[in-house]
Amino acid sequence: MSLYVKYKRDGTFTGTEEQSFHIGNNIPPDYDWEVIEVQADGHELDAIKCQMTNIPIGRKRTQRWFGDMAAFIAHNIRLVKEDH
């Protein structure tokens, strides 16, 4: 399963791109994307449920968020445990 991030790169308006991420590889912290949509299922959806509060999550296996909510998730989700 995956966390899919749809975005516009560098503020361009010529279309969108999409990347998928999985448990074990974080989204790069210094990306310059304008996030417009996040879709998650499986373990990645479980990570969102465990790490974030006040995120609307329905009963379906796959969840989608748009706009500010999608950007918040993309900026804050941790798919790899960080060593302390």
C-alpha positions as CSV (number, residue, x, y, z in Angstrom):
1,M,0.0,0.0,0.0
2,S,1.1,3.6,-0.4
3,L,0.9,7.3,0.4
4,Y,0.4,9.1,-2.9
5,V,1.2,12.8,-3.1
6,K,-0.1,14.9,-6.1
7,Y,1.6,18.2,-6.5
8,K,2.7,21.1,-8.6
9,R,6.5,21.6,-8.7
10,D,7.9,25.1,-8.3
11,G,4.5,26.8,-8.5
12,T,4.0,26.0,-12.2
13,F,0.5,25.7,-13.5
14,T,1.3,23.3,-16.4
15,G,0.0,20.2,-14.8
16,T,0.6,18.0,-11.8
17,E,3.0,15.2,-10.9
18,E,2.5,12.4,-8.4
19,Q,4.9,10.4,-6.3
20,S,4.3,7.4,-4.0
21,F,5.9,6.8,-0.6
22,H,5.9,3.7,1.6
23,I,6.7,2.9,5.2
24,G,10.5,3.0,5.2
25,N,11.0,6.1,3.0
26,N,10.0,9.6,4.2
27,I,9.0,12.4,2.0
28,P,12.1,14.6,1.6
29,P,11.8,17.5,4.2
30,D,13.1,20.1,1.8
31,Y,10.8,19.6,-1.2
32,D,9.4,22.6,-2.9
33,W,6.1,21.2,-4.1
34,E,2.7,22.8,-3.9
35,V,0.7,19.7,-2.5
36,I,-2.8,19.5,-3.9
37,E,-3.8,16.0,-2.9
38,V,-2.8,13.1,-0.6
39,Q,-4.2,9.6,-0.9
40,A,-3.3,6.9,1.6
41,D,-4.1,3.2,2.3
42,G,-2.7,0.3,4.3
43,H,0.2,0.9,6.7
44,E,0.6,4.5,5.4
45,L,-3.0,5.3,6.4
46,D,-2.4,3.6,9.7
47,A,0.6,5.9,10.2
48,I,-1.6,9.0,9.6
49,K,-4.2,7.7,12.1
50,C,-1.5,7.1,14.8
51,Q,0.5,10.3,14.3
52,M,-2.1,12.9,13.6
53,T,-5.2,14.1,15.4
54,N,-8.2,16.0,14.0
55,I,-7.6,14.6,10.5
56,P,-11.0,13.5,9.0
57,I,-10.8,9.8,8.3
58,G,-13.8,7.8,7.0
59,R,-14.4,4.1,7.0
60,K,-13.1,3.3,3.5
61,R,-9.8,1.5,2.9
62,T,-8.4,4.3,0.9
63,Q,-8.6,8.0,2.1
64,R,-8.0,11.2,0.1
65,W,-7.4,14.7,1.3
66,F,-7.1,18.0,-0.6
67,G,-5.7,21.5,-0.3
68,D,-4.5,22.6,3.2
69,M,-5.2,19.3,4.8
70,A,-3.2,17.4,2.2
71,A,-0.3,19.8,2.5
72,F,-0.4,19.4,6.3
73,I,-0.2,15.6,6.0
74,A,2.6,15.7,3.5
75,H,4.7,18.1,5.6
76,N,4.2,16.3,8.8
77,I,3.9,12.5,8.2
78,R,6.9,10.4,9.3
79,L,7.1,7.0,7.6
80,V,10.5,6.1,9.1
81,K,11.2,6.0,12.8
82,E,13.9,8.5,13.6
83,D,16.9,7.6,15.8
84,H,17.2,9.7,18.9
